[in-house]
C-alpha cells in the first residue's frame, strides 16, 4: 500500500458516482435546486465550508509524507483528534460546500455515498496500518 492508502480508489469511485449524479441532475431534473435563504447565503456557506476543510485536508497530507517515509504512524496534531482527517475533510466540508454553492438536490447523496464507500474501503487501510506501522509508534 502506498502512503495514500485507499485514497486513489476512494477518489475514483467517488468521482464516478458524482459524475453520474450530476448527469442525472442536468438531464432529468435541471430545475430541482435548493437555496438557503438566498443564493448569496449558499455561496458564503459553501465557501466557508471549503475554507474550513482545506487546512484539514492539506496539513495532514504534508504531515503524512514524513511519517510514512519513516515507517511510523502519525498520532500527533490533528491525527490525535480525527482518525482520517483527509477523508473527513472531503466528506464533511469540501464536497458539501461545493454542493451548497451550486444547490444540487441530488448532490446531497454524494457525501453520503462517499461515507459509505469510505467505511467499506478503510478496513483495508486500517489492517495494513495495524500490521505494519502501529508497532513503530
C-alpha positions as CSV (number, residue, x, y, z in Angstrom):
1,X,0.0,0.0,0.0
2,X,1.2,3.5,-0.8
3,X,1.3,6.4,1.6
4,X,-2.1,7.5,0.0
5,X,-3.8,4.3,1.3
6,X,-7.2,3.9,-0.2
7,X,-7.3,7.5,-1.4
8,X,-7.0,6.7,-5.2
9,X,-9.7,4.0,-5.1
10,X,-11.9,6.3,-2.9
11,X,-11.4,9.2,-5.3
12,X,-12.1,7.2,-8.5
13,X,-15.3,5.7,-7.1
14,X,-16.5,9.0,-5.7
15,X,-15.9,10.9,-8.9
16,X,-17.7,8.3,-11.0
17,X,-20.7,8.4,-8.7
18,X,-20.6,12.2,-8.7
19,X,-20.5,12.4,-12.5
20,X,-23.5,10.0,-12.8
21,X,-25.4,12.1,-10.2
22,X,-24.7,15.4,-12.0
23,X,-25.6,13.9,-15.4
24,X,-28.9,12.7,-14.0
25,X,-29.5,16.1,-12.4
26,X,-28.8,18.0,-15.6
27,X,-30.7,15.7,-17.9
28,X,-33.8,14.8,-15.8
29,X,-34.1,17.4,-13.0
30,X,-32.3,20.6,-14.1
31,X,-34.6,22.9,-12.2
32,X,-34.5,21.0,-9.0
33,X,-32.2,23.0,-6.8
34,X,-32.2,24.4,-3.3
35,X,-31.5,27.8,-1.9
36,X,-30.7,28.5,1.8
37,X,-32.4,32.0,2.3
38,X,-30.7,33.4,-0.8
39,X,-28.2,32.4,-3.4
40,X,-25.6,34.6,-1.7
41,X,-26.1,32.7,1.6
42,X,-25.5,29.5,-0.4
43,X,-22.2,30.9,-1.8
44,X,-21.0,32.2,1.5
45,X,-21.8,29.0,3.4
46,X,-20.3,26.8,0.7
47,X,-17.1,28.8,0.5
48,X,-16.9,28.8,4.3
49,X,-17.1,25.0,4.4
50,X,-14.4,24.7,1.7
51,X,-12.2,27.2,3.7
52,X,-12.6,25.2,6.9
53,X,-12.0,21.9,5.1
54,X,-8.9,22.9,3.2
55,X,-6.4,23.0,6.0
56,X,-7.9,19.8,7.4
57,X,-7.1,18.3,4.0
58,X,-3.7,19.9,3.2
59,X,-1.8,19.9,6.5
60,X,-2.3,16.2,7.2
61,X,-1.4,15.5,3.5
62,X,2.0,17.0,4.0
63,X,2.4,15.5,7.5
64,X,1.7,12.0,6.4
65,X,4.5,12.1,3.9
66,X,7.2,12.5,6.6
67,X,5.8,9.8,8.9
68,X,5.1,7.3,6.1
69,X,8.7,7.6,4.8
70,X,10.0,6.9,8.4
71,X,7.7,3.9,8.7
72,X,5.7,5.4,11.5
73,X,2.1,6.0,12.2
74,X,1.2,9.7,12.8
75,X,-0.7,10.2,16.0
76,X,0.1,13.8,16.6
77,X,-1.7,17.1,15.9
78,X,-4.9,16.6,14.0
79,X,-4.4,12.8,14.0
80,X,-4.9,12.8,17.8
81,X,-8.4,14.1,17.3
82,X,-9.5,12.7,13.9
83,X,-8.5,9.3,12.7
84,X,-8.7,10.0,9.0
85,X,-8.7,13.8,8.6
86,X,-8.1,13.8,4.8
87,X,-11.1,11.7,4.1
88,X,-13.2,13.6,6.7
89,X,-12.4,17.0,5.1
90,X,-13.7,15.8,1.7
91,X,-16.8,14.1,3.1
92,X,-17.8,16.7,5.8
93,X,-16.6,20.0,4.4
94,X,-15.3,20.3,0.8
95,X,-17.9,18.2,-1.1
96,X,-20.9,19.6,0.9
97,X,-19.5,23.1,0.4
98,X,-19.5,22.6,-3.4
99,X,-23.0,21.1,-3.3
100,X,-24.3,24.0,-1.3
101,X,-22.8,26.6,-3.7
102,X,-24.5,25.0,-6.7
103,X,-27.6,23.9,-4.9
104,X,-27.9,20.4,-6.4
105,X,-30.6,18.5,-4.6
106,X,-29.3,15.1,-5.9
107,X,-25.8,16.2,-4.9
108,X,-26.8,15.7,-1.3
109,X,-26.4,12.0,-1.9
110,X,-22.7,12.4,-2.8
111,X,-21.2,12.8,0.7
112,X,-23.5,10.1,2.0
113,X,-22.2,7.7,-0.8
114,X,-18.6,8.8,-0.1
115,X,-19.0,8.0,3.6
116,X,-20.4,4.5,2.8
117,X,-17.6,3.8,0.3
118,X,-15.1,5.2,2.9
119,X,-16.3,2.8,5.6
120,X,-16.0,-0.2,3.2
121,X,-12.6,0.7,1.9
122,X,-11.0,1.9,5.1
123,X,-10.9,-1.6,6.5
124,X,-8.1,-2.5,4.1
125,X,-6.0,0.6,5.1
126,X,-6.5,0.1,8.8
127,X,-5.5,-3.6,8.6
128,X,-2.3,-2.5,6.7
129,X,-1.5,0.2,9.3
130,X,-2.1,-2.1,12.2
131,X,0.1,-4.8,10.8
132,X,2.9,-2.6,9.5
133,X,3.0,0.7,11.4
134,X,1.4,0.5,14.8
135,X,4.4,-1.2,16.3
136,X,6.5,1.8,15.5
137,X,4.5,4.4,17.5
